[in-house]
Amino acid sequence: MHQIGLILDSIMLPEAGLFLGFLVLFLMLWVVLRRLKKMKRTMATLELAHLELYYQSSEMRTWRRRLITTDRTNMKDVQSCSREILHFFDRLGSLVQRGLLPQKEIWPSFGIPVWGYFSLLVPFIQWLRTEERDPDLYICFEELNEAAARLNKKIDRKRANPLMAEEELERFIEEEKSALIDF
């Protein structure tokens, strides 16, 4: 009888220990992954706040004012003052595309500016793609605009177009001029 007890102890204890070890390891891994997910969300919030601050910085406001007051038909003039804005929105689109920034959180901060500046710059982007022979130039900005249009469609069914109508674009330009006039 004593030998049967030893045999049962030798079989049951290692299996129970192995099971408990895997359970503890699984729980630790679960906790670490949850913390990483929270950290990713926190980093996205910080990156979005940084982008909002940069968008309102004096440097970016100067670039925005230059672009808004430039003749849209002269592509060389548009090219000289749109580079920083194009890079900003293309970077923002890249961050959204890679999943580092959630699309839904972009709309409150950058929805109307993305929509407005893309509508303003789409002729220039098409011209630049032809000049540079690169059809993927500023593609992240274009995809960000499409994502903003989809979010806008969910919010306001009347404005489902990916580009602003001409009167909306003129209103956007006037609002940007008045917002940037104090600088």
C-alpha atoms as an extended CHARMM CRD file, in Angstrom:
* protein
*
       183  EXT
         1         1  MET       CA              0.0000000000        0.0000000000        0.0000000000  PROA      1               0.0000000000
         2         2  HSD       CA              2.8480000000        2.3140000000        0.7740000000  PROA      2               0.0000000000
         3         3  GLN       CA              4.3120000000        1.6940000000       -2.6640000000  PROA      3               0.0000000000
         4         4  ILE       CA              1.0390000000        2.5570000000       -4.3640000000  PROA      4               0.0000000000
         5         5  GLY       CA              1.0130000000        5.8740000000       -2.4830000000  PROA      5               0.0000000000
         6         6  LEU       CA              4.5570000000        6.6240000000       -3.6700000000  PROA      6               0.0000000000
         7         7  ILE       CA              3.6310000000        5.7870000000       -7.2520000000  PROA      7               0.0000000000
         8         8  LEU       CA              0.5500000000        8.0430000000       -7.1360000000  PROA      8               0.0000000000
         9         9  ASP       CA              2.5950000000       10.8660000000       -5.5800000000  PROA      9               0.0000000000
        10        10  SER       CA              5.2490000000       10.5750000000       -8.2840000000  PROA      10              0.0000000000
        11        11  ILE       CA              2.6370000000       10.7220000000      -11.0380000000  PROA      11              0.0000000000
        12        12  MET       CA              0.2710000000       13.3750000000       -9.6400000000  PROA      12              0.0000000000
        13        13  LEU       CA              2.6890000000       15.9050000000       -8.2140000000  PROA      13              0.0000000000
        14        14  PRO       CA              4.7200000000       16.5680000000      -11.3710000000  PROA      14              0.0000000000
        15        15  GLU       CA              1.5500000000       16.8640000000      -13.4660000000  PROA      15              0.0000000000
        16        16  ALA       CA             -0.0430000000       19.2570000000      -10.9940000000  PROA      16              0.0000000000
        17        17  GLY       CA              3.1960000000       21.2450000000      -10.7690000000  PROA      17              0.0000000000
        18        18  LEU       CA              3.4680000000       21.3910000000      -14.5450000000  PROA      18              0.0000000000
        19        19  PHE       CA             -0.1610000000       22.5110000000      -14.8430000000  PROA      19              0.0000000000
        20        20  LEU       CA              0.2670000000       25.2000000000      -12.1950000000  PROA      20              0.0000000000
        21        21  GLY       CA              3.5040000000       26.3580000000      -13.8450000000  PROA      21              0.0000000000
        22        22  PHE       CA              1.7740000000       26.7660000000      -17.2150000000  PROA      22              0.0000000000
        23        23  LEU       CA             -1.1580000000       28.5220000000      -15.5560000000  PROA      23              0.0000000000
        24        24  VAL       CA              1.1420000000       31.0180000000      -13.8070000000  PROA      24              0.0000000000
        25        25  LEU       CA              3.1120000000       31.5700000000      -17.0300000000  PROA      25              0.0000000000
        26        26  PHE       CA             -0.1090000000       32.1390000000      -18.9760000000  PROA      26              0.0000000000
        27        27  LEU       CA             -1.4050000000       34.6320000000      -16.4000000000  PROA      27              0.0000000000
        28        28  MET       CA              1.8810000000       36.5410000000      -16.4140000000  PROA      28              0.0000000000
        29        29  LEU       CA              1.8650000000       36.6860000000      -20.2060000000  PROA      29              0.0000000000
        30        30  TRP       CA             -1.7340000000       37.8770000000      -20.1980000000  PROA      30              0.0000000000
        31        31  VAL       CA             -0.9190000000       40.6700000000      -17.7240000000  PROA      31              0.0000000000
        32        32  VAL       CA              2.1020000000       41.7670000000      -19.7760000000  PROA      32              0.0000000000
        33        33  LEU       CA              0.0860000000       41.8480000000      -23.0110000000  PROA      33              0.0000000000
        34        34  ARG       CA             -2.6780000000       43.8970000000      -21.3800000000  PROA      34              0.0000000000
        35        35  ARG       CA             -0.1190000000       46.3950000000      -20.1230000000  PROA      35              0.0000000000
        36        36  LEU       CA              1.4460000000       46.6020000000      -23.5800000000  PROA      36              0.0000000000
        37        37  LYS       CA             -1.9690000000       47.2730000000      -25.0970000000  PROA      37              0.0000000000
        38        38  LYS       CA             -2.5730000000       50.0770000000      -22.5880000000  PROA      38              0.0000000000
        39        39  MET       CA              0.8850000000       51.4450000000      -23.2940000000  PROA      39              0.0000000000
        40        40  LYS       CA              0.1850000000       51.4070000000      -27.0520000000  PROA      40              0.0000000000
        41        41  ARG       CA             -3.0460000000       53.3200000000      -26.4590000000  PROA      41              0.0000000000
        42        42  THR       CA             -1.1970000000       55.8180000000      -24.2760000000  PROA      42              0.0000000000
        43        43  MET       CA              1.5310000000       56.2610000000      -26.8890000000  PROA      43              0.0000000000
        44        44  ALA       CA             -1.1110000000       56.8530000000      -29.5840000000  PROA      44              0.0000000000
        45        45  THR       CA             -2.7430000000       59.5070000000      -27.4120000000  PROA      45              0.0000000000
        46        46  LEU       CA              0.5980000000       61.2000000000      -26.8120000000  PROA      46              0.0000000000
        47        47  GLU       CA              1.4770000000       61.0980000000      -30.5260000000  PROA      47              0.0000000000
        48        48  LEU       CA             -1.9030000000       62.5820000000      -31.4260000000  PROA      48              0.0000000000
        49        49  ALA       CA             -1.4110000000       65.3660000000      -28.8620000000  PROA      49              0.0000000000
        50        50  HSD       CA              2.0540000000       66.0440000000      -30.2840000000  PROA      50              0.0000000000
        51        51  LEU       CA              0.6300000000       66.2630000000      -33.8210000000  PROA      51              0.0000000000
        52        52  GLU       CA             -2.1260000000       68.6180000000      -32.6600000000  PROA      52              0.0000000000
        53        53  LEU       CA              0.4580000000       70.8840000000      -31.0040000000  PROA      53              0.0000000000
        54        54  TYR       CA              2.6190000000       70.8850000000      -34.1110000000  PROA      54              0.0000000000
        55        55  TYR       CA             -0.3800000000       71.6280000000      -36.3300000000  PROA      55              0.0000000000
        56        56  GLN       CA             -1.1010000000       74.7200000000      -34.2040000000  PROA      56              0.0000000000
        57        57  SER       CA              2.5690000000       75.7510000000      -33.8980000000  PROA      57              0.0000000000
        58        58  SER       CA              3.7280000000       79.0620000000      -35.3370000000  PROA      58              0.0000000000
        59        59  GLU       CA              5.8030000000       77.2800000000      -37.9780000000  PROA      59              0.0000000000
        60        60  MET       CA              2.8650000000       75.2520000000      -39.2660000000  PROA      60              0.0000000000
        61        61  ARG       CA              0.5050000000       78.2090000000      -39.0470000000  PROA      61              0.0000000000
        62        62  THR       CA              2.9330000000       80.1390000000      -41.2640000000  PROA      62              0.0000000000
        63        63  TRP       CA              2.9630000000       77.3160000000      -43.8080000000  PROA      63              0.0000000000
        64        64  ARG       CA             -0.8200000000       77.0650000000      -43.7290000000  PROA      64              0.0000000000
        65        65  ARG       CA             -1.2190000000       80.8260000000      -44.1860000000  PROA      65              0.0000000000
        66        66  ARG       CA              1.2030000000       80.8190000000      -47.1420000000  PROA      66              0.0000000000
        67        67  LEU       CA             -0.6670000000       77.9910000000      -48.8230000000  PROA      67              0.0000000000
        68        68  ILE       CA             -4.1090000000       79.4660000000      -48.2480000000  PROA      68              0.0000000000
        69        69  THR       CA             -3.0900000000       82.8390000000      -49.7150000000  PROA      69              0.0000000000
        70        70  THR       CA             -1.2860000000       81.3310000000      -52.7330000000  PROA      70              0.0000000000
        71        71  ASP       CA             -2.8540000000       81.2610000000      -56.1860000000  PROA      71              0.0000000000
        72        72  ARG       CA             -4.0430000000       77.6600000000      -56.6140000000  PROA      72              0.0000000000
        73        73  THR       CA             -3.6270000000       77.6930000000      -60.3790000000  PROA      73              0.0000000000
        74        74  ASN       CA              0.1250000000       78.3720000000      -60.2930000000  PROA      74              0.0000000000
        75        75  MET       CA              1.5950000000       74.9460000000      -59.4940000000  PROA      75              0.0000000000
        76        76  LYS       CA              5.1320000000       76.2580000000      -58.9080000000  PROA      76              0.0000000000
        77        77  ASP       CA              3.8700000000       78.6610000000      -56.2440000000  PROA      77              0.0000000000
        78        78  VAL       CA              1.7910000000       75.9310000000      -54.6360000000  PROA      78              0.0000000000
        79        79  GLN       CA              4.8360000000       73.6570000000      -54.6960000000  PROA      79              0.0000000000
        80        80  SER       CA              6.9760000000       76.1880000000      -52.8570000000  PROA      80              0.0000000000
        81        81  CYS       CA              4.5820000000       76.5400000000      -49.9370000000  PROA      81              0.0000000000
        82        82  SER       CA              2.8050000000       73.1910000000      -49.6540000000  PROA      82              0.0000000000
        83        83  ARG       CA              5.6630000000       70.8040000000      -48.9010000000  PROA      83              0.0000000000
        84        84  GLU       CA              5.4180000000       70.9810000000      -45.1050000000  PROA      84              0.0000000000
        85        85  ILE       CA              1.6440000000       70.5650000000      -45.0950000000  PROA      85              0.0000000000
        86        86  LEU       CA              1.8050000000       67.6360000000      -47.5080000000  PROA      86              0.0000000000
        87        87  HSD       CA              4.4620000000       65.9200000000      -45.4100000000  PROA      87              0.0000000000
        88        88  PHE       CA              2.4860000000       66.5170000000      -42.2220000000  PROA      88              0.0000000000
        89        89  PHE       CA             -0.7230000000       64.9710000000      -43.5540000000  PROA      89              0.0000000000
        90        90  ASP       CA              1.1630000000       62.1710000000      -45.3200000000  PROA      90              0.0000000000
        91        91  ARG       CA              2.8850000000       61.3030000000      -42.0130000000  PROA      91              0.0000000000
        92        92  LEU       CA             -0.4560000000       61.4130000000      -40.2340000000  PROA      92              0.0000000000
        93        93  GLY       CA             -1.9020000000       59.0880000000      -42.8750000000  PROA      93              0.0000000000
        94        94  SER       CA              1.0640000000       56.7590000000      -42.5430000000  PROA      94              0.0000000000
        95        95  LEU       CA              0.5680000000       56.5310000000      -38.7740000000  PROA      95              0.0000000000
        96        96  VAL       CA             -3.1130000000       55.7160000000      -39.2720000000  PROA      96              0.0000000000
        97        97  GLN       CA             -2.3410000000       53.2100000000      -42.0260000000  PROA      97              0.0000000000
        98        98  ARG       CA              0.1770000000       51.3590000000      -39.8400000000  PROA      98              0.0000000000
        99        99  GLY       CA             -2.3440000000       51.2170000000      -36.9900000000  PROA      99              0.0000000000
       100       100  LEU       CA             -0.3500000000       53.4690000000      -34.6740000000  PROA      100             0.0000000000
       101       101  LEU       CA             -3.1490000000       56.0280000000      -34.5360000000  PROA      101             0.0000000000
       102       102  PRO       CA             -6.8170000000       55.0050000000      -34.5410000000  PROA      102             0.0000000000
       103       103  GLN       CA             -8.9070000000       56.4420000000      -37.3840000000  PROA      103             0.0000000000
       104       104  LYS       CA            -11.7920000000       57.3740000000      -35.1270000000  PROA      104             0.0000000000
       105       105  GLU       CA             -9.5890000000       59.6060000000      -32.9890000000  PROA      105             0.0000000000
       106       106  ILE       CA             -8.2330000000       61.4740000000      -36.0080000000  PROA      106             0.0000000000
       107       107  TRP       CA            -11.6030000000       62.8870000000      -37.0550000000  PROA      107             0.0000000000
       108       108  PRO       CA            -12.2130000000       65.2750000000      -34.1180000000  PROA      108             0.0000000000
       109       109  SER       CA             -8.7700000000       66.8630000000      -34.4570000000  PROA      109             0.0000000000
       110       110  PHE       CA             -7.9580000000       66.6210000000      -38.1440000000  PROA      110             0.0000000000
       111       111  GLY       CA            -11.0910000000       65.5720000000      -40.0360000000  PROA      111             0.0000000000
       112       112  ILE       CA            -12.0330000000       68.9300000000      -41.5500000000  PROA      112             0.0000000000
       113       113  PRO       CA             -8.3920000000       70.0360000000      -42.1590000000  PROA      113             0.0000000000
       114       114  VAL       CA             -7.5940000000       66.7250000000      -43.8980000000  PROA      114             0.0000000000
       115       115  TRP       CA            -10.6970000000       67.0130000000      -46.0290000000  PROA      115             0.0000000000
       116       116  GLY       CA            -10.1210000000       70.7050000000      -46.7760000000  PROA      116             0.0000000000
       117       117  TYR       CA             -6.3990000000       70.5790000000      -47.5050000000  PROA      117             0.0000000000
       118       118  PHE       CA             -6.7300000000       67.4520000000      -49.6200000000  PROA      118             0.0000000000
       119       119  SER       CA             -9.5060000000       69.1030000000      -51.6310000000  PROA      119             0.0000000000
       120       120  LEU       CA             -7.3110000000       72.2000000000      -51.9710000000  PROA      120             0.0000000000
       121       121  LEU       CA             -4.1940000000       70.2500000000      -52.9650000000  PROA      121             0.0000000000
       122       122  VAL       CA             -5.5980000000       67.4090000000      -55.0800000000  PROA      122             0.0000000000
       123       123  PRO       CA             -4.9000000000       69.1980000000      -58.4070000000  PROA      123             0.0000000000
       124       124  PHE       CA             -1.3530000000       69.9030000000      -57.2450000000  PROA      124             0.0000000000
       125       125  ILE       CA             -0.8450000000       66.3140000000      -56.0440000000  PROA      125             0.0000000000
       126       126  GLN       CA             -2.0270000000       64.9850000000      -59.3960000000  PROA      126             0.0000000000
       127       127  TRP       CA              0.2670000000       67.4250000000      -61.2040000000  PROA      127             0.0000000000
       128       128  LEU       CA              3.1910000000       66.4670000000      -58.9760000000  PROA      128             0.0000000000
       129       129  ARG       CA              2.5690000000       62.7520000000      -59.5210000000  PROA      129             0.0000000000
       130       130  THR       CA              2.7430000000       63.3760000000      -63.2640000000  PROA      130             0.0000000000
       131       131  GLU       CA              5.8690000000       65.5300000000      -62.9700000000  PROA      131             0.0000000000
       132       132  GLU       CA              7.6840000000       63.0940000000      -60.6850000000  PROA      132             0.0000000000
       133       133  ARG       CA              6.3090000000       60.0220000000      -62.4950000000  PROA      133             0.0000000000
       134       134  ASP       CA              5.3530000000       58.5340000000      -59.1460000000  PROA      134             0.0000000000
       135       135  PRO       CA              1.6780000000       57.5160000000      -58.8440000000  PROA      135             0.0000000000
       136       136  ASP       CA              2.1350000000       56.7110000000      -55.1360000000  PROA      136             0.0000000000
       137       137  LEU       CA              3.3130000000       60.1710000000      -54.1390000000  PROA      137             0.0000000000
       138       138  TYR       CA              1.4080000000       61.2810000000      -51.0090000000  PROA      138             0.0000000000
       139       139  ILE       CA             -0.7360000000       58.1450000000      -51.1740000000  PROA      139             0.0000000000
       140       140  CYS       CA             -1.0000000000       58.0210000000      -47.3640000000  PROA      140             0.0000000000
       141       141  PHE       CA             -2.5200000000       61.5070000000      -47.4020000000  PROA      141             0.0000000000
       142       142  GLU       CA             -5.0170000000       60.3660000000      -50.0360000000  PROA      142             0.0000000000
       143       143  GLU       CA             -5.9340000000       57.2710000000      -48.0100000000  PROA      143             0.0000000000
       144       144  LEU       CA             -6.2760000000       59.4070000000      -44.8830000000  PROA      144             0.0000000000
       145       145  ASN       CA             -8.7020000000       61.6420000000      -46.7850000000  PROA      145             0.0000000000
       146       146  GLU       CA            -10.7150000000       58.5990000000      -47.8710000000  PROA      146             0.0000000000
       147       147  ALA       CA            -10.8210000000       57.3640000000      -44.2730000000  PROA      147             0.0000000000
       148       148  ALA       CA            -11.9370000000       60.8320000000      -43.1320000000  PROA      148             0.0000000000
       149       149  ALA       CA            -14.6470000000       60.7970000000      -45.8210000000  PROA      149             0.0000000000
       150       150  ARG       CA            -15.8830000000       57.4080000000      -44.5950000000  PROA      150             0.0000000000
       151       151  LEU       CA            -16.0110000000       58.6810000000      -41.0030000000  PROA      151             0.0000000000
       152       152  ASN       CA            -17.7580000000       61.8290000000      -42.2080000000  PROA      152             0.0000000000
       153       153  LYS       CA            -20.3110000000       59.6890000000      -44.0150000000  PROA      153             0.0000000000
       154       154  LYS       CA            -21.1390000000       57.9570000000      -40.7380000000  PROA      154             0.0000000000
       155       155  ILE       CA            -21.5420000000       61.3170000000      -38.9920000000  PROA      155             0.0000000000
       156       156  ASP       CA            -23.2370000000       63.3870000000      -41.6910000000  PROA      156             0.0000000000
       157       157  ARG       CA            -24.7690000000       61.4770000000      -44.6000000000  PROA      157             0.0000000000
       158       158  LYS       CA            -25.0870000000       64.6210000000      -46.7280000000  PROA      158             0.0000000000
       159       159  ARG       CA            -21.3130000000       65.1500000000      -46.9350000000  PROA      159             0.0000000000
       160       160  ALA       CA            -20.1360000000       61.7550000000      -48.1030000000  PROA      160             0.0000000000
       161       161  ASN       CA            -17.9020000000       63.0180000000      -50.9150000000  PROA      161             0.0000000000
       162       162  PRO       CA            -14.1400000000       62.5350000000      -50.5510000000  PROA      162             0.0000000000
       163       163  LEU       CA            -13.6020000000       66.0600000000      -51.9250000000  PROA      163             0.0000000000
       164       164  MET       CA            -15.2170000000       69.3120000000      -50.8790000000  PROA      164             0.0000000000
       165       165  ALA       CA            -17.4850000000       71.0270000000      -53.3560000000  PROA      165             0.0000000000
       166       166  GLU       CA            -16.0920000000       74.3190000000      -54.6600000000  PROA      166             0.0000000000
       167       167  GLU       CA            -18.3030000000       76.4840000000      -52.4180000000  PROA      167             0.0000000000
       168       168  GLU       CA            -17.3620000000       74.3780000000      -49.3700000000  PROA      168             0.0000000000
       169       169  LEU       CA            -13.6960000000       74.6840000000      -50.3060000000  PROA      169             0.0000000000
       170       170  GLU       CA            -14.0140000000       78.4700000000      -50.6110000000  PROA      170             0.0000000000
       171       171  ARG       CA            -15.6880000000       78.5740000000      -47.1890000000  PROA      171             0.0000000000
       172       172  PHE       CA            -12.8890000000       76.3880000000      -45.7590000000  PROA      172             0.0000000000
       173       173  ILE       CA            -10.2670000000       78.7440000000      -47.2300000000  PROA      173             0.0000000000
       174       174  GLU       CA            -11.9950000000       81.7880000000      -45.7570000000  PROA      174             0.0000000000
       175       175  GLU       CA            -12.2900000000       80.1210000000      -42.3350000000  PROA      175             0.0000000000
       176       176  GLU       CA             -8.5930000000       79.1860000000      -42.4380000000  PROA      176             0.0000000000
       177       177  LYS       CA             -7.6660000000       82.7450000000      -43.4420000000  PROA      177             0.0000000000
       178       178  SER       CA             -9.6320000000       84.1920000000      -40.5430000000  PROA      178             0.0000000000
       179       179  ALA       CA             -8.1950000000       81.6260000000      -38.1260000000  PROA      179             0.0000000000
       180       180  LEU       CA             -4.6470000000       82.3500000000      -39.2650000000  PROA      180             0.0000000000
       181       181  ILE       CA             -4.9780000000       86.1330000000      -39.5860000000  PROA      181             0.0000000000
       182       182  ASP       CA             -4.0230000000       86.7180000000      -35.9440000000  PROA      182             0.0000000000
       183       183  PHE       CA             -0.5760000000       85.3060000000      -36.5850000000  PROA      183             0.0000000000
